[in-house]
């Protein structure tokens, strides 16, 4: 049954649950009303019996008829109640016009004087239900006798029956109305979900990420619609960036590949025709081929590095000494610019980052400084309280180009003739952001450029126990 219910559409389940809940509530209210009405009617009847006494003439006549052998009660009792006299042995004398009521133990106890009065239910000899009130009354010439006054429950039972039928009908109408209202509410309330479903199916069918769902209000459905719009916008942006990356990579690869192909064709033609190239030209072609291959290898390496930075599973984050990584990067920079004067002032600073990626980022920053520094120039490097500053004395970056320096494949027009892929600073920005820091480039006073990398950390390494706990959490 549960599986069948779960197999129903959502709006059908909501309508069924609403109808069931309302039907149960209406049924509970109807039963409560019926029980309260029954209790109230019985209470009013009991009160009426307590306040109703048999006429003295009726009681006297019935008592004398009981006390005289062969006596006969000829006094008419009240029309709305049954009156009879009960003796101590359980005998009874019924008033004229009354129906005999079965004597209970409570009536005998009243007749014997054990209790003063009794209020209980009984039946007539014909089987009709009655409510009985028995009490002792003084009768002149006879003494105290137990007089029973009984009223039939037929009217109350009939009223309760009619009330039960009415409440049952109302409960049925309420359940049907609740089902219809629940279906209407489900259809109305699920319209935003239907729109969202249509949009998702449209995106899955057409891969159109420009679809947006109108957001109304601030409820859960509005939050879901807003989240869907943000998701599609993020996916569209990611797809556009991916397409742009592929286009830019293809454009960057085309130039060295074309040059490499031309040089190789010249060498191959020389071999095929048997016309040897002059030694100087052959050496220049081989040097150009080697340079183009180096450029291609660097570009592919940068693309791989940038792809790893964009992946959802980066390398393990460790507590590393930023000053040591900067010192290693400086050694590599000195090898690439032996004619430059590189000064460094590095103070201890420990950060949480992926060591290989962080070293690659620092190498890229220093490579830029070496590449744009004039021959015999100076590159100044300092690390103080987590702020790494690299200053060169090159031509600098124009202010209008600063917003684009961290974009992929962007290269300044003045630097297009220099080697490079245009991905170095993009890798730097991504690596620094993943480590929780920030990076910026700004013009330096007196000419040149200043690269500033800020990383959160501490001047002393954390205790070994903290590092061990972090490694356990990462595992």
C-alpha positions as a Markdown table, in Angstrom:
| # | Residue | x | y | z |
|---|---|---|---|---|
| 1 | Unk | 0.0 | 0.0 | 0.0 |
| 2 | Unk | 2.9 | 2.3 | 0.9 |
| 3 | Unk | 4.6 | 1.6 | -2.4 |
| 4 | Unk | 1.3 | 2.3 | -4.3 |
| 5 | Unk | 1.0 | 5.6 | -2.5 |
| 6 | Unk | 4.6 | 6.5 | -3.3 |
| 7 | Unk | 4.0 | 5.7 | -6.9 |
| 8 | Unk | 1.2 | 8.3 | -7.2 |
| 9 | Unk | 2.1 | 11.8 | -8.6 |
| 10 | Unk | 3.0 | 14.4 | -6.0 |
| 11 | Unk | -0.2 | 16.5 | -6.4 |
| 12 | Unk | -2.3 | 13.3 | -6.0 |
| 13 | Unk | -0.4 | 12.5 | -2.8 |
| 14 | Unk | -0.9 | 16.0 | -1.5 |
| 15 | Unk | -4.6 | 16.0 | -2.3 |
| 16 | Unk | -5.0 | 12.5 | -0.7 |
| 17 | Unk | -3.1 | 13.5 | 2.4 |
| 18 | Unk | -5.1 | 16.7 | 2.7 |
| 19 | Unk | -8.4 | 14.9 | 2.3 |
| 20 | Unk | -7.4 | 12.3 | 4.8 |
| 21 | Unk | -6.2 | 14.8 | 7.4 |
| 22 | Unk | -9.4 | 16.9 | 7.0 |
| 23 | Unk | -11.6 | 13.8 | 7.1 |
| 24 | Unk | -9.9 | 12.6 | 10.3 |
| 25 | Unk | -10.2 | 16.0 | 11.9 |
| 26 | Unk | -13.9 | 16.3 | 10.9 |
| 27 | Unk | -14.6 | 12.8 | 12.2 |
| 28 | Unk | -12.9 | 13.6 | 15.5 |
| 29 | Unk | -14.9 | 16.8 | 15.8 |
| 30 | Unk | -18.1 | 15.0 | 14.9 |
| 31 | Unk | -17.6 | 12.2 | 17.4 |
| 32 | Unk | -16.6 | 14.7 | 20.1 |
| 33 | Unk | -19.8 | 16.8 | 19.4 |
| 34 | Unk | -21.9 | 13.6 | 19.5 |
| 35 | Unk | -20.4 | 12.5 | 22.8 |
| 36 | Unk | -20.8 | 16.0 | 24.3 |
| 37 | Unk | -24.4 | 16.2 | 23.1 |
| 38 | Unk | -25.2 | 12.8 | 24.6 |
| 39 | Unk | -23.6 | 13.7 | 27.9 |
| 40 | Unk | -25.4 | 17.0 | 28.0 |
| 41 | Unk | -28.8 | 15.4 | 27.2 |
| 42 | Unk | -28.3 | 12.7 | 29.9 |
| 43 | Unk | -27.2 | 15.3 | 32.4 |
| 44 | Unk | -30.3 | 17.4 | 31.7 |
| 45 | Unk | -32.5 | 14.3 | 32.0 |
| 46 | Unk | -30.9 | 13.4 | 35.3 |
| 47 | Unk | -31.4 | 17.0 | 36.6 |
| 48 | Unk | -35.0 | 16.8 | 35.4 |
| 49 | Unk | -35.6 | 13.5 | 37.3 |
| 50 | Unk | -34.0 | 14.9 | 40.5 |
| 51 | Unk | -36.3 | 17.9 | 40.3 |
| 52 | Unk | -39.4 | 15.9 | 39.4 |
| 53 | Unk | -41.4 | 14.3 | 42.2 |
| 54 | Unk | -44.3 | 12.0 | 41.8 |
| 55 | Unk | -47.7 | 13.7 | 42.7 |
| 56 | Unk | -48.6 | 12.9 | 46.3 |
| 57 | Unk | -52.0 | 11.6 | 45.3 |
| 58 | Unk | -50.4 | 9.1 | 42.9 |
| 59 | Unk | -47.9 | 8.0 | 45.5 |
| 60 | Unk | -50.6 | 7.6 | 48.2 |
| 61 | Unk | -52.9 | 5.6 | 45.9 |
| 62 | Unk | -50.1 | 3.3 | 44.7 |
| 63 | Unk | -48.9 | 2.8 | 48.3 |
| 64 | Unk | -52.4 | 2.0 | 49.6 |
| 65 | Unk | -52.9 | -0.4 | 46.7 |
| 66 | Unk | -49.7 | -2.2 | 47.7 |
| 67 | Unk | -50.7 | -2.3 | 51.3 |
| 68 | Unk | -54.3 | -3.7 | 50.8 |
| 69 | Unk | -54.7 | -7.2 | 49.5 |
| 70 | Unk | -56.6 | -7.0 | 46.2 |
| 71 | Unk | -56.2 | -3.2 | 46.3 |
| 72 | Unk | -56.2 | -1.4 | 43.1 |
| 73 | Unk | -54.5 | 1.9 | 42.2 |
| 74 | Unk | -57.0 | 4.0 | 40.3 |
| 75 | Unk | -55.0 | 7.3 | 40.4 |
| 76 | Unk | -53.6 | 8.5 | 37.0 |
| 77 | Unk | -49.8 | 9.1 | 37.1 |
| 78 | Unk | -48.0 | 11.8 | 35.1 |
| 79 | Unk | -48.0 | 11.4 | 31.4 |
| 80 | Unk | -44.3 | 12.2 | 30.9 |
| 81 | Unk | -43.0 | 9.6 | 33.5 |
| 82 | Unk | -43.6 | 6.2 | 34.9 |
| 83 | Unk | -44.4 | 5.9 | 38.6 |
| 84 | Unk | -44.3 | 2.9 | 40.8 |
| 85 | Unk | -43.8 | 1.9 | 44.5 |
| 86 | Unk | -41.0 | -0.6 | 45.4 |
| 87 | Unk | -41.1 | -2.5 | 48.6 |
| 88 | Unk | -38.2 | -4.0 | 50.6 |
| 89 | Unk | -38.6 | -7.4 | 49.0 |
| 90 | Unk | -38.4 | -6.1 | 45.4 |
| 91 | Unk | -42.1 | -6.0 | 44.8 |
| 92 | Unk | -43.7 | -3.1 | 42.9 |
| 93 | Unk | -47.0 | -1.4 | 42.5 |
| 94 | Unk | -47.3 | 0.5 | 39.3 |
| 95 | Unk | -49.4 | 3.7 | 39.0 |
| 96 | Unk | -52.3 | 3.8 | 36.6 |
| 97 | Unk | -51.1 | 4.7 | 33.1 |
| 98 | Unk | -47.5 | 3.9 | 33.9 |
| 99 | Unk | -45.4 | 1.1 | 32.4 |
| 100 | Unk | -43.8 | -1.3 | 34.9 |
| 101 | Unk | -40.1 | -0.8 | 35.3 |
| 102 | Unk | -37.7 | -3.5 | 36.3 |
| 103 | Unk | -36.6 | -3.2 | 39.9 |
| 104 | Unk | -32.8 | -3.0 | 40.4 |
| 105 | Unk | -30.8 | -3.6 | 43.5 |
| 106 | Unk | -30.4 | 0.2 | 44.0 |
| 107 | Unk | -34.2 | 0.5 | 44.3 |
| 108 | Unk | -34.4 | -2.3 | 46.9 |
| 109 | Unk | -31.7 | -0.6 | 48.9 |
| 110 | Unk | -33.7 | 2.7 | 48.9 |
| 111 | Unk | -36.8 | 0.7 | 50.0 |
| 112 | Unk | -34.9 | -0.8 | 52.9 |
| 113 | Unk | -33.6 | 2.5 | 53.9 |
| 114 | Unk | -29.9 | 1.7 | 53.2 |
| 115 | Unk | -29.6 | 4.7 | 50.9 |
| 116 | Unk | -31.8 | 7.8 | 50.6 |
| 117 | Unk | -32.0 | 7.9 | 46.8 |
| 118 | Unk | -30.7 | 6.4 | 43.6 |
| 119 | Unk | -30.3 | 7.5 | 40.0 |
| 120 | Unk | -29.6 | 4.7 | 37.5 |
| 121 | Unk | -30.7 | 3.2 | 34.2 |
| 122 | Unk | -33.1 | 0.4 | 33.7 |
| 123 | Unk | -35.7 | -1.0 | 31.3 |
| 124 | Unk | -39.4 | -1.5 | 31.2 |
| 125 | Unk | -40.9 | -5.0 | 31.0 |
| 126 | Unk | -41.3 | -4.3 | 27.3 |
| 127 | Unk | -37.5 | -3.7 | 26.9 |
| 128 | Unk | -37.6 | 0.1 | 26.5 |
| 129 | Unk | -34.7 | 2.0 | 28.1 |
| 130 | Unk | -35.5 | 4.3 | 30.9 |
| 131 | Unk | -33.7 | 6.5 | 33.3 |
| 132 | Unk | -34.8 | 5.8 | 36.9 |
| 133 | Unk | -34.8 | 8.0 | 40.0 |
| 134 | Unk | -35.9 | 6.3 | 43.3 |
| 135 | Unk | -36.3 | 8.1 | 46.6 |
| 136 | Unk | -38.1 | 7.6 | 49.9 |
| 137 | Unk | -41.3 | 9.7 | 50.4 |
| 138 | Unk | -43.5 | 10.0 | 53.5 |
| 139 | Unk | -47.1 | 8.8 | 52.7 |
| 140 | Unk | -49.8 | 9.8 | 55.2 |
| 141 | Unk | -51.3 | 6.7 | 56.8 |
| 142 | Unk | -48.6 | 4.4 | 55.3 |
| 143 | Unk | -45.2 | 5.8 | 56.3 |
| 144 | Unk | -42.1 | 6.2 | 54.1 |
| 145 | Unk | -42.2 | 4.3 | 50.9 |
| 146 | Unk | -39.7 | 4.0 | 47.9 |
| 147 | Unk | -41.2 | 5.9 | 45.0 |
| 148 | Unk | -39.6 | 5.3 | 41.5 |
| 149 | Unk | -40.0 | 7.9 | 38.8 |
| 150 | Unk | -38.7 | 6.8 | 35.4 |
| 151 | Unk | -38.5 | 8.6 | 32.1 |
| 152 | Unk | -38.0 | 6.9 | 28.7 |
| 153 | Unk | -34.7 | 7.5 | 26.8 |
| 154 | Unk | -36.4 | 7.0 | 23.4 |
| 155 | Unk | -36.6 | 10.8 | 22.7 |
| 156 | Unk | -32.9 | 11.3 | 23.6 |
| 157 | Unk | -31.8 | 8.3 | 21.6 |
| 158 | Unk | -33.8 | 9.4 | 18.6 |
| 159 | Unk | -32.3 | 12.9 | 18.8 |
| 160 | Unk | -28.8 | 11.4 | 19.1 |
| 161 | Unk | -29.5 | 9.2 | 16.1 |
| 162 | Unk | -30.5 | 12.2 | 14.0 |
| 163 | Unk | -27.5 | 14.1 | 15.2 |
| 164 | Unk | -25.2 | 11.2 | 14.3 |
| 165 | Unk | -26.7 | 11.0 | 10.8 |
| 166 | Unk | -26.2 | 14.8 | 10.3 |
| 167 | Unk | -22.6 | 14.7 | 11.6 |
| 168 | Unk | -21.8 | 11.8 | 9.3 |
| 169 | Unk | -23.2 | 13.6 | 6.3 |
| 170 | Unk | -21.3 | 16.7 | 7.2 |
| 171 | Unk | -18.1 | 14.7 | 7.7 |
| 172 | Unk | -18.5 | 13.1 | 4.2 |
| 173 | Unk | -19.2 | 16.4 | 2.6 |
| 174 | Unk | -16.2 | 17.9 | 4.4 |
| 175 | Unk | -13.9 | 15.0 | 3.3 |
| 176 | Unk | -15.0 | 15.4 | -0.4 |
| 177 | Unk | -14.6 | 19.2 | -0.2 |
| 178 | Unk | -11.2 | 18.8 | 1.4 |
| 179 | Unk | -10.1 | 16.4 | -1.4 |
| 180 | Unk | -11.2 | 18.9 | -4.0 |
| 181 | Unk | -9.6 | 21.8 | -2.1 |
| 182 | Unk | -6.4 | 19.7 | -1.6 |
| 183 | Unk | -6.2 | 19.0 | -5.3 |
| 184 | Unk | -6.7 | 22.6 | -6.1 |
| 185 | Unk | -4.1 | 23.7 | -3.6 |
| 186 | Unk | -1.7 | 21.0 | -4.8 |
| 187 | Unk | -2.1 | 22.2 | -8.4 |
| 188 | Unk | -1.7 | 25.8 | -7.5 |
| 189 | Unk | 1.2 | 25.3 | -5.1 |
| 190 | Unk | 3.1 | 23.0 | -7.4 |
| 191 | Unk | 2.9 | 25.4 | -10.4 |
| 192 | Unk | 6.4 | 26.8 | -9.6 |
| 193 | Unk | 7.7 | 23.2 | -9.3 |
| 194 | Unk | 6.1 | 22.4 | -12.7 |
| 195 | Unk | 7.9 | 25.4 | -14.2 |
| 196 | Unk | 11.1 | 24.3 | -12.6 |
| 197 | Unk | 10.6 | 20.7 | -13.9 |
| 198 | Unk | 9.9 | 22.0 | -17.4 |
| 199 | Unk | 13.0 | 24.2 | -17.3 |
| 200 | Unk | 15.2 | 21.3 | -16.2 |
| 201 | Unk | 13.8 | 19.0 | -18.9 |
| 202 | Unk | 14.3 | 21.8 | -21.4 |
| 203 | Unk | 18.0 | 22.2 | -20.3 |
| 204 | Unk | 18.5 | 18.5 | -20.4 |
| 205 | Unk | 17.0 | 18.2 | -23.8 |
| 206 | Unk | 18.5 | 21.2 | -25.5 |
| 207 | Unk | 21.5 | 22.1 | -23.3 |
| 208 | Unk | 20.3 | 25.7 | -23.4 |
| 209 | Unk | 21.7 | 27.2 | -20.2 |
| 210 | Unk | 20.1 | 30.6 | -20.8 |
| 211 | Unk | 16.8 | 29.5 | -19.4 |
| 212 | Unk | 15.7 | 31.4 | -16.3 |
| 213 | Unk | 12.8 | 30.8 | -14.0 |
| 214 | Unk | 10.8 | 33.9 | -12.7 |
| 215 | Unk | 11.3 | 34.2 | -8.9 |
| 216 | Unk | 8.3 | 35.4 | -6.9 |
| 217 | Unk | 8.3 | 35.7 | -3.1 |
| 218 | Unk | 10.8 | 34.4 | -0.6 |
| 219 | Unk | 9.5 | 30.9 | 0.2 |
| 220 | Unk | 11.2 | 27.6 | -0.4 |
| 221 | Unk | 10.0 | 27.4 | -4.0 |
| 222 | Unk | 11.5 | 30.8 | -4.6 |
| 223 | Unk | 14.8 | 29.7 | -3.1 |
| 224 | Unk | 14.8 | 26.6 | -5.2 |
| 225 | Unk | 14.1 | 28.7 | -8.4 |
| 226 | Unk | 16.8 | 31.2 | -7.4 |
| 227 | Unk | 19.3 | 28.4 | -6.8 |
| 228 | Unk | 18.4 | 26.8 | -10.2 |
| 229 | Unk | 19.0 | 30.2 | -11.9 |
| 230 | Unk | 22.3 | 30.6 | -10.2 |
| 231 | Unk | 23.3 | 27.0 | -11.1 |
| 232 | Unk | 22.4 | 27.5 | -14.8 |
| 233 | Unk | 24.3 | 30.8 | -14.8 |
| 234 | Unk | 27.3 | 29.2 | -13.2 |
| 235 | Unk | 27.2 | 26.3 | -15.7 |
| 236 | Unk | 26.8 | 28.8 | -18.6 |
| 237 | Unk | 29.7 | 30.8 | -17.4 |
| 238 | Unk | 31.8 | 27.7 | -16.9 |
| 239 | Unk | 31.0 | 26.4 | -20.4 |
| 240 | Unk | 31.8 | 29.8 | -21.8 |
| 241 | Unk | 35.1 | 29.9 | -20.0 |
| 242 | Unk | 35.8 | 26.3 | -21.2 |
| 243 | Unk | 35.0 | 27.3 | -24.8 |
| 244 | Unk | 37.2 | 30.4 | -24.5 |
| 245 | Unk | 40.0 | 28.4 | -23.0 |
| 246 | Unk | 39.9 | 25.9 | -25.8 |
| 247 | Unk | 39.7 | 28.7 | -28.4 |
| 248 | Unk | 42.6 | 30.6 | -26.7 |
| 249 | Unk | 44.7 | 27.5 | -26.4 |
| 250 | Unk | 44.1 | 26.6 | -30.0 |
| 251 | Unk | 45.1 | 30.1 | -31.0 |
| 252 | Unk | 48.3 | 30.1 | -28.9 |
| 253 | Unk | 49.2 | 26.6 | -30.1 |
| 254 | Unk | 48.7 | 27.5 | -33.8 |
| 255 | Unk | 51.6 | 30.0 | -33.9 |
| 256 | Unk | 54.4 | 27.8 | -32.6 |
| 257 | Unk | 53.0 | 24.8 | -34.5 |
| 258 | Unk | 52.9 | 26.7 | -37.8 |
| 259 | Unk | 56.4 | 27.9 | -37.3 |
| 260 | Unk | 57.6 | 24.5 | -36.3 |
| 261 | Unk | 55.9 | 22.9 | -39.3 |
| 262 | Unk | 57.5 | 25.4 | -41.7 |
| 263 | Unk | 61.0 | 24.9 | -40.3 |
| 264 | Unk | 60.6 | 21.1 | -40.4 |
| 265 | Unk | 59.3 | 21.2 | -44.0 |
| 266 | Unk | 62.4 | 23.3 | -45.0 |
| 267 | Unk | 64.7 | 20.8 | -43.4 |
| 268 | Unk | 62.8 | 17.9 | -45.0 |
| 269 | Unk | 62.8 | 19.5 | -48.4 |
| 270 | Unk | 66.5 | 20.1 | -48.1 |
| 271 | Unk | 67.1 | 16.4 | -47.4 |
| 272 | Unk | 64.7 | 15.3 | -50.2 |
| 273 | Unk | 66.1 | 17.5 | -52.9 |
| 274 | Unk | 69.7 | 16.9 | -51.9 |
| 275 | Unk | 70.4 | 20.6 | -51.7 |
| 276 | Unk | 72.0 | 21.1 | -48.4 |
| 277 | Unk | 71.3 | 24.3 | -46.5 |
| 278 | Unk | 74.1 | 26.6 | -45.5 |
| 279 | Unk | 75.4 | 25.6 | -42.1 |
| 280 | Unk | 74.4 | 28.9 | -40.5 |
| 281 | Unk | 70.9 | 28.6 | -41.9 |
| 282 | Unk | 70.6 | 25.0 | -40.8 |
| 283 | Unk | 71.8 | 25.9 | -37.3 |
| 284 | Unk | 69.3 | 28.8 | -37.1 |
| 285 | Unk | 66.4 | 26.5 | -38.2 |
| 286 | Unk | 67.3 | 23.9 | -35.7 |
| 287 | Unk | 67.6 | 26.5 | -33.0 |
| 288 | Unk | 64.1 | 27.8 | -34.0 |
| 289 | Unk | 62.7 | 24.3 | -33.9 |
| 290 | Unk | 64.1 | 23.8 | -30.4 |
| 291 | Unk | 62.8 | 27.1 | -29.2 |
| 292 | Unk | 59.3 | 26.4 | -30.6 |
| 293 | Unk | 59.3 | 22.9 | -29.0 |
| 294 | Unk | 60.3 | 24.5 | -25.7 |
| 295 | Unk | 57.5 | 27.0 | -26.0 |
| 296 | Unk | 55.0 | 24.3 | -26.8 |
| 297 | Unk | 56.2 | 22.2 | -23.8 |
| 298 | Unk | 55.9 | 25.3 | -21.6 |
| 299 | Unk | 52.4 | 26.0 | -22.9 |
| 300 | Unk | 51.2 | 22.5 | -22.4 |
| 301 | Unk | 52.7 | 22.4 | -18.9 |
| 302 | Unk | 50.9 | 25.7 | -18.1 |
| 303 | Unk | 47.6 | 24.3 | -19.4 |
| 304 | Unk | 48.0 | 21.2 | -17.3 |
| 305 | Unk | 48.8 | 23.2 | -14.2 |
| 306 | Unk | 45.8 | 25.5 | -14.8 |
| 307 | Unk | 43.6 | 22.4 | -15.3 |
| 308 | Unk | 44.8 | 20.9 | -12.0 |
| 309 | Unk | 44.1 | 24.2 | -10.3 |
| 310 | Unk | 40.5 | 24.1 | -11.6 |
| 311 | Unk | 39.9 | 20.5 | -10.6 |
| 312 | Unk | 37.7 | 19.5 | -7.6 |
| 313 | Unk | 40.5 | 17.4 | -6.1 |
| 314 | Unk | 43.6 | 19.5 | -5.5 |
| 315 | Unk | 46.7 | 18.1 | -4.0 |
| 316 | Unk | 47.0 | 17.6 | -0.2 |
| 317 | Unk | 47.2 | 20.9 | 1.7 |
| 318 | Unk | 50.2 | 21.0 | 4.1 |
| 319 | Unk | 51.8 | 23.4 | 6.5 |
| 320 | Unk | 54.8 | 24.7 | 4.5 |
| 321 | Unk | 57.5 | 27.3 | 5.0 |
| 322 | Unk | 56.8 | 30.1 | 2.6 |
| 323 | Unk | 60.3 | 31.5 | 3.0 |
| 324 | Unk | 61.9 | 28.2 | 2.0 |
| 325 | Unk | 59.7 | 27.9 | -1.1 |
| 326 | Unk | 60.5 | 31.5 | -2.0 |
| 327 | Unk | 64.3 | 30.7 | -1.5 |
| 328 | Unk | 64.0 | 27.7 | -3.9 |
| 329 | Unk | 62.1 | 29.8 | -6.5 |
| 330 | Unk | 64.8 | 32.5 | -6.2 |
| 331 | Unk | 67.5 | 30.0 | -7.0 |
| 332 | Unk | 65.7 | 29.0 | -10.2 |
| 333 | Unk | 65.2 | 32.7 | -11.1 |
| 334 | Unk | 68.9 | 33.4 | -10.7 |
| 335 | Unk | 69.6 | 30.6 | -13.1 |
| 336 | Unk | 67.3 | 32.2 | -15.7 |
| 337 | Unk | 68.7 | 35.7 | -15.2 |
| 338 | Unk | 72.3 | 35.4 | -14.4 |
| 339 | Unk | 73.0 | 38.9 | -15.5 |
| 340 | Unk | 70.5 | 40.4 | -13.1 |
| 341 | Unk | 71.0 | 41.4 | -9.5 |
| 342 | Unk | 68.4 | 39.7 | -7.3 |
| 343 | Unk | 68.2 | 40.7 | -3.7 |
| 344 | Unk | 66.1 | 38.9 | -1.1 |
| 345 | Unk | 65.0 | 39.6 | 2.5 |
| 346 | Unk | 62.9 | 36.6 | 3.7 |
| 347 | Unk | 61.5 | 36.4 | 7.1 |
| 348 | Unk | 60.0 | 33.1 | 8.4 |
| 349 | Unk | 56.3 | 32.6 | 7.5 |
| 350 | Unk | 54.3 | 29.3 | 7.5 |
| 351 | Unk | 51.2 | 28.8 | 5.5 |
| 352 | Unk | 48.7 | 26.0 | 4.6 |
| 353 | Unk | 49.0 | 25.3 | 0.9 |
| 354 | Unk | 49.8 | 22.7 | -1.7 |
| 355 | Unk | 53.7 | 22.9 | -1.9 |
| 356 | Unk | 54.1 | 22.1 | -5.6 |
| 357 | Unk | 51.5 | 24.6 | -6.8 |
| 358 | Unk | 52.7 | 27.3 | -4.5 |
| 359 | Unk | 56.3 | 26.9 | -5.7 |
| 360 | Unk | 55.1 | 27.0 | -9.3 |
| 361 | Unk | 53.2 | 30.3 | -8.6 |
| 362 | Unk | 56.2 | 31.9 | -7.0 |
| 363 | Unk | 58.4 | 30.8 | -9.9 |
| 364 | Unk | 56.0 | 32.4 | -12.3 |
| 365 | Unk | 56.0 | 35.7 | -10.5 |
| 366 | Unk | 59.8 | 35.8 | -10.4 |
| 367 | Unk | 60.0 | 34.7 | -14.1 |
| 368 | Unk | 57.9 | 37.7 | -15.0 |
| 369 | Unk | 60.2 | 40.0 | -13.0 |
| 370 | Unk | 63.3 | 38.5 | -14.7 |
| 371 | Unk | 61.8 | 38.6 | -18.2 |
| 372 | Unk | 60.8 | 42.3 | -18.0 |
| 373 | Unk | 64.0 | 43.5 | -16.2 |
| 374 | Unk | 66.5 | 45.3 | -18.3 |
| 375 | Unk | 70.0 | 43.8 | -18.7 |
| 376 | Unk | 72.0 | 44.4 | -15.5 |
| 377 | Unk | 68.8 | 45.4 | -13.6 |
| 378 | Unk | 67.8 | 44.6 | -10.1 |
| 379 | Unk | 64.9 | 42.5 | -8.8 |
| 380 | Unk | 64.0 | 43.1 | -5.1 |
| 381 | Unk | 62.2 | 40.4 | -3.2 |
| 382 | Unk | 61.0 | 40.6 | 0.4 |
| 383 | Unk | 58.8 | 38.5 | 2.7 |
| 384 | Unk | 57.4 | 40.1 | 5.8 |
| 385 | Unk | 54.5 | 38.8 | 7.9 |
| 386 | Unk | 53.0 | 36.8 | 5.0 |
| 387 | Unk | 53.4 | 39.6 | 2.4 |
| 388 | Unk | 55.7 | 38.6 | -0.5 |
| 389 | Unk | 56.8 | 41.6 | -2.6 |
| 390 | Unk | 58.6 | 41.2 | -5.9 |
| 391 | Unk | 59.7 | 44.5 | -7.5 |
| 392 | Unk | 61.4 | 44.8 | -10.9 |
| 393 | Unk | 62.7 | 47.9 | -12.7 |
| 394 | Unk | 61.3 | 47.1 | -16.2 |
| 395 | Unk | 58.9 | 49.1 | -18.4 |
| 396 | Unk | 56.0 | 48.4 | -16.1 |
| 397 | Unk | 52.4 | 47.7 | -16.9 |
| 398 | Unk | 50.1 | 50.5 | -18.1 |
| 399 | Unk | 47.3 | 51.3 | -15.6 |
| 400 | Unk | 44.7 | 50.5 | -18.2 |
| 401 | Unk | 46.0 | 47.0 | -18.6 |
| 402 | Unk | 46.2 | 46.1 | -14.9 |
| 403 | Unk | 42.6 | 44.7 | -14.7 |
| 404 | Unk | 43.5 | 42.1 | -17.4 |
| 405 | Unk | 46.9 | 40.8 | -16.2 |
| 406 | Unk | 45.4 | 37.7 | -14.4 |
| 407 | Unk | 43.2 | 36.6 | -17.3 |
| 408 | Unk | 44.1 | 33.5 | -19.2 |
| 409 | Unk | 46.1 | 34.0 | -22.3 |
| 410 | Unk | 46.1 | 37.7 | -21.9 |
| 411 | Unk | 49.4 | 39.3 | -22.9 |
| 412 | Unk | 50.3 | 43.0 | -23.0 |
| 413 | Unk | 50.8 | 44.2 | -26.6 |
| 414 | Unk | 54.4 | 45.2 | -25.7 |
| 415 | Unk | 55.1 | 41.7 | -24.4 |
| 416 | Unk | 53.8 | 39.6 | -27.3 |
| 417 | Unk | 57.2 | 39.3 | -28.8 |
| 418 | Unk | 58.6 | 37.8 | -25.6 |
| 419 | Unk | 58.4 | 34.1 | -24.8 |
| 420 | Unk | 55.5 | 33.0 | -22.7 |
| 421 | Unk | 52.0 | 31.6 | -22.9 |
| 422 | Unk | 50.0 | 34.2 | -21.0 |
| 423 | Unk | 49.0 | 31.7 | -18.4 |
| 424 | Unk | 51.6 | 32.3 | -15.7 |
| 425 | Unk | 49.7 | 35.0 | -13.8 |
| 426 | Unk | 46.4 | 33.1 | -14.1 |
| 427 | Unk | 48.1 | 30.2 | -12.4 |
| 428 | Unk | 49.5 | 32.5 | -9.7 |
| 429 | Unk | 46.0 | 34.0 | -9.0 |
| 430 | Unk | 44.3 | 30.6 | -8.8 |
| 431 | Unk | 46.9 | 29.1 | -6.5 |
| 432 | Unk | 47.0 | 32.1 | -4.2 |
| 433 | Unk | 43.1 | 32.2 | -4.0 |
| 434 | Unk | 43.0 | 28.4 | -3.2 |
| 435 | Unk | 45.5 | 29.1 | -0.3 |
| 436 | Unk | 43.2 | 31.8 | 1.1 |
| 437 | Unk | 45.3 | 34.7 | 0.0 |
| 438 | Unk | 45.2 | 37.5 | -2.6 |
| 439 | Unk | 47.6 | 38.8 | -5.3 |
| 440 | Unk | 47.9 | 42.1 | -7.1 |
| 441 | Unk | 50.1 | 43.9 | -9.5 |
| 442 | Unk | 50.7 | 47.7 | -9.4 |
| 443 | Unk | 53.1 | 50.2 | -10.9 |
| 444 | Unk | 56.2 | 50.9 | -8.8 |
| 445 | Unk | 57.5 | 54.3 | -7.9 |
| 446 | Unk | 60.3 | 55.2 | -10.2 |
| 447 | Unk | 59.2 | 52.7 | -12.9 |
| 448 | Unk | 58.8 | 49.0 | -12.9 |
| 449 | Unk | 56.1 | 46.7 | -11.5 |
| 450 | Unk | 55.4 | 45.5 | -7.9 |
| 451 | Unk | 53.8 | 42.1 | -7.4 |
| 452 | Unk | 52.3 | 41.6 | -4.0 |
| 453 | Unk | 51.2 | 38.2 | -2.7 |
| 454 | Unk | 49.5 | 38.0 | 0.8 |
| 455 | Unk | 49.0 | 34.6 | 2.4 |
| 456 | Unk | 47.5 | 33.9 | 5.9 |
| 457 | Unk | 49.7 | 32.0 | 8.2 |
| 458 | Unk | 52.0 | 32.4 | 11.2 |
| 459 | Unk | 55.7 | 33.3 | 11.8 |
| 460 | Unk | 56.1 | 29.9 | 13.7 |
| 461 | Unk | 55.1 | 26.4 | 12.7 |
| 462 | Unk | 52.1 | 24.9 | 14.5 |
| 463 | Unk | 52.7 | 22.2 | 17.1 |
| 464 | Unk | 53.3 | 18.7 | 15.7 |
| 465 | Unk | 50.0 | 17.4 | 17.3 |
| 466 | Unk | 48.0 | 20.0 | 15.4 |
| 467 | Unk | 49.7 | 19.0 | 12.1 |
| 468 | Unk | 49.0 | 15.4 | 12.8 |
| 469 | Unk | 45.4 | 16.0 | 13.5 |
| 470 | Unk | 45.0 | 17.9 | 10.2 |
| 471 | Unk | 46.6 | 15.0 | 8.3 |
| 472 | Unk | 44.2 | 12.6 | 9.9 |
| 473 | Unk | 41.2 | 14.8 | 9.0 |
| 474 | Unk | 42.4 | 15.1 | 5.4 |
| 475 | Unk | 42.9 | 11.3 | 5.2 |
